[in-house]
Amino acid sequence: MALERLVGRAISDQDNISIRVLQPSPALPEEKRTEILKNLKSYFSGVDAQRQPVSRDEADEIINEALRSARPGYQPEN
């Protein structure tokens, strides 16, 4: 059940499941993290400035539609 929630659909006997263990990436220096954060904030400020205003319900539906597109079995929690 937990795997099905993770992949967003039912798992059948024909499905192959594998697990990989990855080493964490080395930590970025604080100066680089600050620069990346500044660039992300600038980018998303520009995106937000061009966004058309929508209601909270419309925004939720847009997000849920995107999630269903990426994970066909996705069901929002109520």
PDB file of N, CA, C and O in Angstrom:
ATOM      1  N   MET A   1       0.825  -1.195   0.000  1.00  0.00           N
ATOM      2  CA  MET A   1       0.000   0.000   0.000  1.00  0.00           C
ATOM      3  C   MET A   1       0.866   1.254   0.000  1.00  0.00           C
ATOM      4  O   MET A   1       0.580   2.197  -0.738  1.00  0.00           O
ATOM      5  N   ALA A   2       1.921   1.282   0.814  1.00  0.00           N
ATOM      6  CA  ALA A   2       2.786   2.461   0.862  1.00  0.00           C
ATOM      7  C   ALA A   2       3.469   2.689  -0.475  1.00  0.00           C
ATOM      8  O   ALA A   2       3.598   3.829  -0.921  1.00  0.00           O
ATOM      9  N   LEU A   3       3.908   1.612  -1.119  1.00  0.00           N
ATOM     10  CA  LEU A   3       4.546   1.754  -2.435  1.00  0.00           C
ATOM     11  C   LEU A   3       3.546   2.258  -3.470  1.00  0.00           C
ATOM     12  O   LEU A   3       3.900   3.071  -4.324  1.00  0.00           O
ATOM     13  N   GLU A   4       2.332   1.797  -3.407  1.00  0.00           N
ATOM     14  CA  GLU A   4       1.318   2.253  -4.355  1.00  0.00           C
ATOM     15  C   GLU A   4       1.063   3.746  -4.208  1.00  0.00           C
ATOM     16  O   GLU A   4       0.886   4.447  -5.204  1.00  0.00           O
ATOM     17  N   ARG A   5       1.044   4.230  -2.987  1.00  0.00           N
ATOM     18  CA  ARG A   5       0.879   5.680  -2.779  1.00  0.00           C
ATOM     19  C   ARG A   5       2.076   6.433  -3.326  1.00  0.00           C
ATOM     20  O   ARG A   5       1.930   7.509  -3.906  1.00  0.00           O
ATOM     21  N   LEU A   6       3.255   5.868  -3.142  1.00  0.00           N
ATOM     22  CA  LEU A   6       4.476   6.511  -3.597  1.00  0.00           C
ATOM     23  C   LEU A   6       4.520   6.614  -5.121  1.00  0.00           C
ATOM     24  O   LEU A   6       4.880   7.662  -5.657  1.00  0.00           O
ATOM     25  N   VAL A   7       4.158   5.539  -5.822  1.00  0.00           N
ATOM     26  CA  VAL A   7       4.202   5.558  -7.289  1.00  0.00           C
ATOM     27  C   VAL A   7       2.910   6.100  -7.895  1.00  0.00           C
ATOM     28  O   VAL A   7       2.869   6.397  -9.089  1.00  0.00           O
ATOM     29  N   GLY A   8       1.863   6.232  -7.098  1.00  0.00           N
ATOM     30  CA  GLY A   8       0.631   6.854  -7.581  1.00  0.00           C
ATOM     31  C   GLY A   8      -0.289   5.932  -8.345  1.00  0.00           C
ATOM     32  O   GLY A   8      -1.173   6.399  -9.063  1.00  0.00           O
ATOM     33  N   ARG A   9      -0.100   4.623  -8.204  1.00  0.00           N
ATOM     34  CA  ARG A   9      -0.987   3.673  -8.885  1.00  0.00           C
ATOM     35  C   ARG A   9      -0.860   2.306  -8.222  1.00  0.00           C
ATOM     36  O   ARG A   9       0.035   2.072  -7.409  1.00  0.00           O
ATOM     37  N   ALA A  10      -1.781   1.403  -8.589  1.00  0.00           N
ATOM     38  CA  ALA A  10      -1.721   0.047  -8.060  1.00  0.00           C
ATOM     39  C   ALA A  10      -0.508  -0.672  -8.641  1.00  0.00           C
ATOM     40  O   ALA A  10      -0.107  -0.404  -9.773  1.00  0.00           O
ATOM     41  N   ILE A  11       0.068  -1.570  -7.877  1.00  0.00           N
ATOM     42  CA  ILE A  11       1.214  -2.353  -8.326  1.00  0.00           C
ATOM     43  C   ILE A  11       0.728  -3.766  -8.626  1.00  0.00           C
ATOM     44  O   ILE A  11       0.067  -4.397  -7.800  1.00  0.00           O
ATOM     45  N   SER A  12       1.066  -4.255  -9.825  1.00  0.00           N
ATOM     46  CA  SER A  12       0.642  -5.604 -10.209  1.00  0.00           C
ATOM     47  C   SER A  12       1.793  -6.587 -10.052  1.00  0.00           C
ATOM     48  O   SER A  12       2.934  -6.193  -9.813  1.00  0.00           O
ATOM     49  N   ASP A  13       1.478  -7.871 -10.190  1.00  0.00           N
ATOM     50  CA  ASP A  13       2.503  -8.913 -10.107  1.00  0.00           C
ATOM     51  C   ASP A  13       3.508  -8.810 -11.254  1.00  0.00           C
ATOM     52  O   ASP A  13       4.622  -9.324 -11.146  1.00  0.00           O
ATOM     53  N   GLN A  14       3.128  -8.151 -12.349  1.00  0.00           N
ATOM     54  CA  GLN A  14       4.030  -8.004 -13.487  1.00  0.00           C
ATOM     55  C   GLN A  14       4.999  -6.831 -13.326  1.00  0.00           C
ATOM     56  O   GLN A  14       5.956  -6.720 -14.092  1.00  0.00           O
ATOM     57  N   ASP A  15       4.772  -5.970 -12.360  1.00  0.00           N
ATOM     58  CA  ASP A  15       5.649  -4.828 -12.136  1.00  0.00           C
ATOM     59  C   ASP A  15       6.959  -5.272 -11.501  1.00  0.00           C
ATOM     60  O   ASP A  15       6.988  -6.170 -10.660  1.00  0.00           O
ATOM     61  N   ASN A  16       8.032  -4.631 -11.919  1.00  0.00           N
ATOM     62  CA  ASN A  16       9.337  -4.831 -11.294  1.00  0.00           C
ATOM     63  C   ASN A  16       9.619  -3.630 -10.411  1.00  0.00           C
ATOM     64  O   ASN A  16       9.439  -2.485 -10.825  1.00  0.00           O
ATOM     65  N   ILE A  17      10.060  -3.899  -9.199  1.00  0.00           N
ATOM     66  CA  ILE A  17      10.375  -2.828  -8.253  1.00  0.00           C
ATOM     67  C   ILE A  17      11.820  -3.002  -7.831  1.00  0.00           C
ATOM     68  O   ILE A  17      12.244  -4.099  -7.469  1.00  0.00           O
ATOM     69  N   SER A  18      12.574  -1.912  -7.879  1.00  0.00           N
ATOM     70  CA  SER A  18      13.954  -1.965  -7.409  1.00  0.00           C
ATOM     71  C   SER A  18      14.221  -0.757  -6.522  1.00  0.00           C
ATOM     72  O   SER A  18      13.556   0.274  -6.625  1.00  0.00           O
ATOM     73  N   ILE A  19      15.195  -0.908  -5.661  1.00  0.00           N
ATOM     74  CA  ILE A  19      15.573   0.158  -4.731  1.00  0.00           C
ATOM     75  C   ILE A  19      17.049   0.426  -4.905  1.00  0.00           C
ATOM     76  O   ILE A  19      17.856  -0.502  -4.955  1.00  0.00           O
ATOM     77  N   ARG A  20      17.403   1.695  -4.997  1.00  0.00           N
ATOM     78  CA  ARG A  20      18.812   2.087  -5.077  1.00  0.00           C
ATOM     79  C   ARG A  20      19.140   2.970  -3.898  1.00  0.00           C
ATOM     80  O   ARG A  20      18.352   3.834  -3.514  1.00  0.00           O
ATOM     81  N   VAL A  21      20.296   2.750  -3.334  1.00  0.00           N
ATOM     82  CA  VAL A  21      20.778   3.584  -2.244  1.00  0.00           C
ATOM     83  C   VAL A  21      21.802   4.539  -2.842  1.00  0.00           C
ATOM     84  O   VAL A  21      22.777   4.108  -3.457  1.00  0.00           O
ATOM     85  N   LEU A  22      21.582   5.816  -2.661  1.00  0.00           N
ATOM     86  CA  LEU A  22      22.465   6.830  -3.215  1.00  0.00           C
ATOM     87  C   LEU A  22      23.179   7.563  -2.090  1.00  0.00           C
ATOM     88  O   LEU A  22      22.593   7.834  -1.042  1.00  0.00           O
ATOM     89  N   GLN A  23      24.415   7.874  -2.310  1.00  0.00           N
ATOM     90  CA  GLN A  23      25.161   8.657  -1.341  1.00  0.00           C
ATOM     91  C   GLN A  23      24.704  10.112  -1.430  1.00  0.00           C
ATOM     92  O   GLN A  23      24.461  10.613  -2.528  1.00  0.00           O
ATOM     93  N   PRO A  24      24.586  10.780  -0.315  1.00  0.00           N
ATOM     94  CA  PRO A  24      24.188  12.188  -0.370  1.00  0.00           C
ATOM     95  C   PRO A  24      25.261  13.022  -1.058  1.00  0.00           C
ATOM     96  O   PRO A  24      26.455  12.736  -0.965  1.00  0.00           O
ATOM     97  N   SER A  25      24.808  14.049  -1.742  1.00  0.00           N
ATOM     98  CA  SER A  25      25.743  14.973  -2.373  1.00  0.00           C
ATOM     99  C   SER A  25      26.467  15.764  -1.292  1.00  0.00           C
ATOM    100  O   SER A  25      25.910  16.030  -0.226  1.00  0.00           O
ATOM    101  N   PRO A  26      27.705  16.138  -1.573  1.00  0.00           N
ATOM    102  CA  PRO A  26      28.397  16.964  -0.582  1.00  0.00           C
ATOM    103  C   PRO A  26      27.674  18.305  -0.409  1.00  0.00           C
ATOM    104  O   PRO A  26      27.093  18.842  -1.352  1.00  0.00           O
ATOM    105  N   ALA A  27      27.724  18.816   0.791  1.00  0.00           N
ATOM    106  CA  ALA A  27      27.049  20.085   1.091  1.00  0.00           C
ATOM    107  C   ALA A  27      27.681  21.218   0.293  1.00  0.00           C
ATOM    108  O   ALA A  27      28.899  21.285   0.125  1.00  0.00           O
ATOM    109  N   LEU A  28      26.816  22.106  -0.192  1.00  0.00           N
ATOM    110  CA  LEU A  28      27.310  23.282  -0.902  1.00  0.00           C
ATOM    111  C   LEU A  28      27.841  24.300   0.104  1.00  0.00           C
ATOM    112  O   LEU A  28      27.325  24.415   1.215  1.00  0.00           O
ATOM    113  N   PRO A  29      28.866  25.031  -0.291  1.00  0.00           N
ATOM    114  CA  PRO A  29      29.330  26.115   0.589  1.00  0.00           C
ATOM    115  C   PRO A  29      28.203  27.132   0.799  1.00  0.00           C
ATOM    116  O   PRO A  29      27.384  27.350  -0.093  1.00  0.00           O
ATOM    117  N   GLU A  30      28.167  27.737   1.961  1.00  0.00           N
ATOM    118  CA  GLU A  30      27.099  28.689   2.304  1.00  0.00           C
ATOM    119  C   GLU A  30      26.976  29.801   1.270  1.00  0.00           C
ATOM    120  O   GLU A  30      25.862  30.208   0.938  1.00  0.00           O
ATOM    121  N   GLU A  31      28.089  30.297   0.759  1.00  0.00           N
ATOM    122  CA  GLU A  31      28.055  31.369  -0.239  1.00  0.00           C
ATOM    123  C   GLU A  31      27.327  30.914  -1.505  1.00  0.00           C
ATOM    124  O   GLU A  31      26.544  31.677  -2.071  1.00  0.00           O
ATOM    125  N   LYS A  32      27.575  29.687  -1.951  1.00  0.00           N
ATOM    126  CA  LYS A  32      26.913  29.151  -3.143  1.00  0.00           C
ATOM    127  C   LYS A  32      25.432  28.947  -2.883  1.00  0.00           C
ATOM    128  O   LYS A  32      24.604  29.259  -3.739  1.00  0.00           O
ATOM    129  N   ARG A  33      25.081  28.421  -1.701  1.00  0.00           N
ATOM    130  CA  ARG A  33      23.664  28.230  -1.344  1.00  0.00           C
ATOM    131  C   ARG A  33      22.928  29.562  -1.351  1.00  0.00           C
ATOM    132  O   ARG A  33      21.803  29.646  -1.844  1.00  0.00           O
ATOM    133  N   THR A  34      23.554  30.605  -0.806  1.00  0.00           N
ATOM    134  CA  THR A  34      22.949  31.942  -0.771  1.00  0.00           C
ATOM    135  C   THR A  34      22.737  32.462  -2.186  1.00  0.00           C
ATOM    136  O   THR A  34      21.691  33.040  -2.483  1.00  0.00           O
ATOM    137  N   GLU A  35      23.714  32.264  -3.058  1.00  0.00           N
ATOM    138  CA  GLU A  35      23.597  32.717  -4.451  1.00  0.00           C
ATOM    139  C   GLU A  35      22.463  31.984  -5.171  1.00  0.00           C
ATOM    140  O   GLU A  35      21.678  32.602  -5.890  1.00  0.00           O
ATOM    141  N   ILE A  36      22.381  30.677  -4.976  1.00  0.00           N
ATOM    142  CA  ILE A  36      21.313  29.897  -5.614  1.00  0.00           C
ATOM    143  C   ILE A  36      19.954  30.340  -5.109  1.00  0.00           C
ATOM    144  O   ILE A  36      19.027  30.509  -5.901  1.00  0.00           O
ATOM    145  N   LEU A  37      19.818  30.532  -3.806  1.00  0.00           N
ATOM    146  CA  LEU A  37      18.561  30.983  -3.222  1.00  0.00           C
ATOM    147  C   LEU A  37      18.158  32.346  -3.780  1.00  0.00           C
ATOM    148  O   LEU A  37      16.994  32.558  -4.119  1.00  0.00           O
ATOM    149  N   LYS A  38      19.105  33.260  -3.875  1.00  0.00           N
ATOM    150  CA  LYS A  38      18.832  34.595  -4.432  1.00  0.00           C
ATOM    151  C   LYS A  38      18.330  34.468  -5.875  1.00  0.00           C
ATOM    152  O   LYS A  38      17.361  35.129  -6.250  1.00  0.00           O
ATOM    153  N   ASN A  39      18.977  33.626  -6.684  1.00  0.00           N
ATOM    154  CA  ASN A  39      18.572  33.442  -8.080  1.00  0.00           C
ATOM    155  C   ASN A  39      17.190  32.805  -8.189  1.00  0.00           C
ATOM    156  O   ASN A  39      16.398  33.188  -9.050  1.00  0.00           O
ATOM    157  N   LEU A  40      16.894  31.834  -7.322  1.00  0.00           N
ATOM    158  CA  LEU A  40      15.571  31.212  -7.337  1.00  0.00           C
ATOM    159  C   LEU A  40      14.484  32.214  -6.955  1.00  0.00           C
ATOM    160  O   LEU A  40      13.428  32.265  -7.587  1.00  0.00           O
ATOM    161  N   LYS A  41      14.746  33.006  -5.919  1.00  0.00           N
ATOM    162  CA  LYS A  41      13.759  34.016  -5.509  1.00  0.00           C
ATOM    163  C   LYS A  41      13.506  35.009  -6.638  1.00  0.00           C
ATOM    164  O   LYS A  41      12.363  35.394  -6.882  1.00  0.00           O
ATOM    165  N   SER A  42      14.565  35.423  -7.325  1.00  0.00           N
ATOM    166  CA  SER A  42      14.423  36.350  -8.444  1.00  0.00           C
ATOM    167  C   SER A  42      13.610  35.717  -9.568  1.00  0.00           C
ATOM    168  O   SER A  42      12.710  36.348 -10.122  1.00  0.00           O
ATOM    169  N   TYR A  43      13.929  34.472  -9.901  1.00  0.00           N
ATOM    170  CA  TYR A  43      13.208  33.774 -10.965  1.00  0.00           C
ATOM    171  C   TYR A  43      11.723  33.651 -10.643  1.00  0.00           C
ATOM    172  O   TYR A  43      10.876  33.984 -11.472  1.00  0.00           O
ATOM    173  N   PHE A  44      11.406  33.174  -9.439  1.00  0.00           N
ATOM    174  CA  PHE A  44      10.006  32.962  -9.082  1.00  0.00           C
ATOM    175  C   PHE A  44       9.258  34.277  -8.867  1.00  0.00           C
ATOM    176  O   PHE A  44       8.037  34.311  -9.021  1.00  0.00           O
ATOM    177  N   SER A  45       9.944  35.339  -8.521  1.00  0.00           N
ATOM    178  CA  SER A  45       9.296  36.653  -8.447  1.00  0.00           C
ATOM    179  C   SER A  45       8.846  37.073  -9.838  1.00  0.00           C
ATOM    180  O   SER A  45       7.755  37.619 -10.005  1.00  0.00           O
ATOM    181  N   GLY A  46       9.692  36.816 -10.839  1.00  0.00           N
ATOM    182  CA  GLY A  46       9.325  37.129 -12.225  1.00  0.00           C
ATOM    183  C   GLY A  46       8.159  36.285 -12.709  1.00  0.00           C
ATOM    184  O   GLY A  46       7.257  36.791 -13.378  1.00  0.00           O
ATOM    185  N   VAL A  47       8.173  35.003 -12.374  1.00  0.00           N
ATOM    186  CA  VAL A  47       7.067  34.111 -12.746  1.00  0.00           C
ATOM    187  C   VAL A  47       5.787  34.586 -12.072  1.00  0.00           C
ATOM    188  O   VAL A  47       4.738  34.660 -12.711  1.00  0.00           O
ATOM    189  N   ASP A  48       5.868  34.908 -10.790  1.00  0.00           N
ATOM    190  CA  ASP A  48       4.697  35.333 -10.034  1.00  0.00           C
ATOM    191  C   ASP A  48       4.128  36.645 -10.574  1.00  0.00           C
ATOM    192  O   ASP A  48       2.912  36.839 -10.579  1.00  0.00           O
ATOM    193  N   ALA A  49       4.998  37.541 -11.024  1.00  0.00           N
ATOM    194  CA  ALA A  49       4.540  38.834 -11.558  1.00  0.00           C
ATOM    195  C   ALA A  49       3.724  38.659 -12.836  1.00  0.00           C
ATOM    196  O   ALA A  49       2.875  39.495 -13.145  1.00  0.00           O
ATOM    197  N   GLN A  50       3.974  37.580 -13.584  1.00  0.00           N
ATOM    198  CA  GLN A  50       3.261  37.342 -14.848  1.00  0.00           C
ATOM    199  C   GLN A  50       2.021  36.462 -14.670  1.00  0.00           C
ATOM    200  O   GLN A  50       1.252  36.267 -15.611  1.00  0.00           O
ATOM    201  N   ARG A  51       1.837  35.942 -13.477  1.00  0.00           N
ATOM    202  CA  ARG A  51       0.738  35.018 -13.197  1.00  0.00           C
ATOM    203  C   ARG A  51      -0.601  35.748 -13.187  1.00  0.00           C
ATOM    204  O   ARG A  51      -0.720  36.849 -12.650  1.00  0.00           O
ATOM    205  N   GLN A  52      -1.596  35.120 -13.786  1.00  0.00           N
ATOM    206  CA  GLN A  52      -2.950  35.661 -13.752  1.00  0.00           C
ATOM    207  C   GLN A  52      -3.589  35.333 -12.399  1.00  0.00           C
ATOM    208  O   GLN A  52      -3.415  34.223 -11.896  1.00  0.00           O
ATOM    209  N   PRO A  53      -4.325  36.278 -11.799  1.00  0.00           N
ATOM    210  CA  PRO A  53      -4.946  35.985 -10.505  1.00  0.00           C
ATOM    211  C   PRO A  53      -6.039  34.919 -10.646  1.00  0.00           C
ATOM    212  O   PRO A  53      -6.831  34.952 -11.588  1.00  0.00           O
ATOM    213  N   VAL A  54      -6.073  33.976  -9.699  1.00  0.00           N
ATOM    214  CA  VAL A  54      -7.102  32.936  -9.664  1.00  0.00           C
ATOM    215  C   VAL A  54      -7.538  32.753  -8.210  1.00  0.00           C
ATOM    216  O   VAL A  54      -6.838  33.139  -7.274  1.00  0.00           O
ATOM    217  N   SER A  55      -8.711  32.155  -8.058  1.00  0.00           N
ATOM    218  CA  SER A  55      -9.205  31.885  -6.702  1.00  0.00           C
ATOM    219  C   SER A  55      -8.415  30.734  -6.079  1.00  0.00           C
ATOM    220  O   SER A  55      -7.696  30.011  -6.769  1.00  0.00           O
ATOM    221  N   ARG A  56      -8.559  30.583  -4.783  1.00  0.00           N
ATOM    222  CA  ARG A  56      -7.887  29.487  -4.063  1.00  0.00           C
ATOM    223  C   ARG A  56      -8.312  28.135  -4.629  1.00  0.00           C
ATOM    224  O   ARG A  56      -7.483  27.242  -4.807  1.00  0.00           O
ATOM    225  N   ASP A  57      -9.630  27.983  -4.915  1.00  0.00           N
ATOM    226  CA  ASP A  57     -10.137  26.721  -5.465  1.00  0.00           C
ATOM    227  C   ASP A  57      -9.551  26.447  -6.848  1.00  0.00           C
ATOM    228  O   ASP A  57      -9.187  25.313  -7.158  1.00  0.00           O
ATOM    229  N   GLU A  58      -9.460  27.491  -7.679  1.00  0.00           N
ATOM    230  CA  GLU A  58      -8.860  27.318  -9.010  1.00  0.00           C
ATOM    231  C   GLU A  58      -7.381  26.931  -8.903  1.00  0.00           C
ATOM    232  O   GLU A  58      -6.906  26.075  -9.650  1.00  0.00           O
ATOM    233  N   ALA A  59      -6.664  27.554  -7.986  1.00  0.00           N
ATOM    234  CA  ALA A  59      -5.246  27.234  -7.795  1.00  0.00           C
ATOM    235  C   ALA A  59      -5.093  25.786  -7.345  1.00  0.00           C
ATOM    236  O   ALA A  59      -4.220  25.073  -7.840  1.00  0.00           O
ATOM    237  N   ASP A  60      -5.936  25.344  -6.410  1.00  0.00           N
ATOM    238  CA  ASP A  60      -5.878  23.957  -5.950  1.00  0.00           C
ATOM    239  C   ASP A  60      -6.153  22.990  -7.100  1.00  0.00           C
ATOM    240  O   ASP A  60      -5.484  21.964  -7.220  1.00  0.00           O
ATOM    241  N   GLU A  61      -7.129  23.313  -7.940  1.00  0.00           N
ATOM    242  CA  GLU A  61      -7.470  22.435  -9.060  1.00  0.00           C
ATOM    243  C   GLU A  61      -6.327  22.380 -10.077  1.00  0.00           C
ATOM    244  O   GLU A  61      -6.047  21.317 -10.631  1.00  0.00           O
ATOM    245  N   ILE A  62      -5.674  23.498 -10.324  1.00  0.00           N
ATOM    246  CA  ILE A  62      -4.530  23.525 -11.244  1.00  0.00           C
ATOM    247  C   ILE A  62      -3.412  22.634 -10.714  1.00  0.00           C
ATOM    248  O   ILE A  62      -2.816  21.862 -11.465  1.00  0.00           O
ATOM    249  N   ILE A  63      -3.132  22.744  -9.426  1.00  0.00           N
ATOM    250  CA  ILE A  63      -2.076  21.925  -8.815  1.00  0.00           C
ATOM    251  C   ILE A  63      -2.457  20.452  -8.856  1.00  0.00           C
ATOM    252  O   ILE A  63      -1.624  19.609  -9.188  1.00  0.00           O
ATOM    253  N   ASN A  64      -3.701  20.131  -8.523  1.00  0.00           N
ATOM    254  CA  ASN A  64      -4.143  18.736  -8.548  1.00  0.00           C
ATOM    255  C   ASN A  64      -4.097  18.163  -9.961  1.00  0.00           C
ATOM    256  O   ASN A  64      -3.747  16.997 -10.141  1.00  0.00           O
ATOM    257  N   GLU A  65      -4.442  18.959 -10.956  1.00  0.00           N
ATOM    258  CA  GLU A  65      -4.377  18.504 -12.349  1.00  0.00           C
ATOM    259  C   GLU A  65      -2.935  18.187 -12.741  1.00  0.00           C
ATOM    260  O   GLU A  65      -2.677  17.188 -13.412  1.00  0.00           O
ATOM    261  N   ALA A  66      -2.002  19.031 -12.324  1.00  0.00           N
ATOM    262  CA  ALA A  66      -0.587  18.785 -12.617  1.00  0.00           C
ATOM    263  C   ALA A  66      -0.113  17.508 -11.921  1.00  0.00           C
ATOM    264  O   ALA A  66       0.619  16.714 -12.512  1.00  0.00           O
ATOM    265  N   LEU A  67      -0.525  17.310 -10.676  1.00  0.00           N
ATOM    266  CA  LEU A  67      -0.135  16.094  -9.959  1.00  0.00           C
ATOM    267  C   LEU A  67      -0.732  14.850 -10.599  1.00  0.00           C
ATOM    268  O   LEU A  67      -0.055  13.827 -10.700  1.00  0.00           O
ATOM    269  N   ARG A  68      -1.992  14.916 -11.036  1.00  0.00           N
ATOM    270  CA  ARG A  68      -2.609  13.764 -11.708  1.00  0.00           C
ATOM    271  C   ARG A  68      -1.919  13.473 -13.036  1.00  0.00           C
ATOM    272  O   ARG A  68      -1.829  12.318 -13.452  1.00  0.00           O
ATOM    273  N   SER A  69      -1.433  14.517 -13.701  1.00  0.00           N
ATOM    274  CA  SER A  69      -0.715  14.327 -14.957  1.00  0.00           C
ATOM    275  C   SER A  69       0.600  13.586 -14.716  1.00  0.00           C
ATOM    276  O   SER A  69       0.990  12.724 -15.503  1.00  0.00           O
ATOM    277  N   ALA A  70       1.277  13.933 -13.620  1.00  0.00           N
ATOM    278  CA  ALA A  70       2.553  13.298 -13.299  1.00  0.00           C
ATOM    279  C   ALA A  70       2.352  11.924 -12.645  1.00  0.00           C
ATOM    280  O   ALA A  70       3.158  11.013 -12.836  1.00  0.00           O
ATOM    281  N   ARG A  71       1.280  11.790 -11.882  1.00  0.00           N
ATOM    282  CA  ARG A  71       0.971  10.536 -11.170  1.00  0.00           C
ATOM    283  C   ARG A  71      -0.483  10.203 -11.433  1.00  0.00           C
ATOM    284  O   ARG A  71      -1.361  10.646 -10.693  1.00  0.00           O
ATOM    285  N   PRO A  72      -0.759   9.415 -12.493  1.00  0.00           N
ATOM    286  CA  PRO A  72      -2.146   9.172 -12.904  1.00  0.00           C
ATOM    287  C   PRO A  72      -3.099   8.702 -11.807  1.00  0.00           C
ATOM    288  O   PRO A  72      -4.291   8.999 -11.882  1.00  0.00           O
ATOM    289  N   GLY A  73      -2.626   7.987 -10.798  1.00  0.00           N
ATOM    290  CA  GLY A  73      -3.518   7.507  -9.740  1.00  0.00           C
ATOM    291  C   GLY A  73      -3.645   8.483  -8.582  1.00  0.00           C
ATOM    292  O   GLY A  73      -4.259   8.147  -7.570  1.00  0.00           O
ATOM    293  N   TYR A  74      -3.083   9.679  -8.701  1.00  0.00           N
ATOM    294  CA  TYR A  74      -3.075  10.633  -7.585  1.00  0.00           C
ATOM    295  C   TYR A  74      -4.484  11.056  -7.209  1.00  0.00           C
ATOM    296  O   TYR A  74      -5.293  11.400  -8.071  1.00  0.00           O
ATOM    297  N   GLN A  75      -4.766  11.028  -5.919  1.00  0.00           N
ATOM    298  CA  GLN A  75      -6.019  11.533  -5.377  1.00  0.00           C
ATOM    299  C   GLN A  75      -5.671  12.500  -4.252  1.00  0.00           C
ATOM    300  O   GLN A  75      -4.992  12.112  -3.301  1.00  0.00           O
ATOM    301  N   PRO A  76      -6.121  13.751  -4.338  1.00  0.00           N
ATOM    302  CA  PRO A  76      -5.803  14.711  -3.272  1.00  0.00           C
ATOM    303  C   PRO A  76      -6.444  14.286  -1.955  1.00  0.00           C
ATOM    304  O   PRO A  76      -7.547  13.741  -1.925  1.00  0.00           O
ATOM    305  N   GLU A  77      -5.720  14.552  -0.870  1.00  0.00           N
ATOM    306  CA  GLU A  77      -6.253  14.276   0.459  1.00  0.00           C
ATOM    307  C   GLU A  77      -7.192  15.401   0.846  1.00  0.00           C
ATOM    308  O   GLU A  77      -6.891  16.574   0.627  1.00  0.00           O
ATOM    309  N   ASN A  78      -8.317  15.048   1.416  1.00  0.00           N
ATOM    310  CA  ASN A  78      -9.295  16.065   1.827  1.00  0.00           C
ATOM    311  C   ASN A  78      -9.266  16.264   3.303  1.00  0.00           C
ATOM    312  O   ASN A  78     -10.021  17.082   3.830  1.00  0.00           O
TER     313      ASN A  78
END
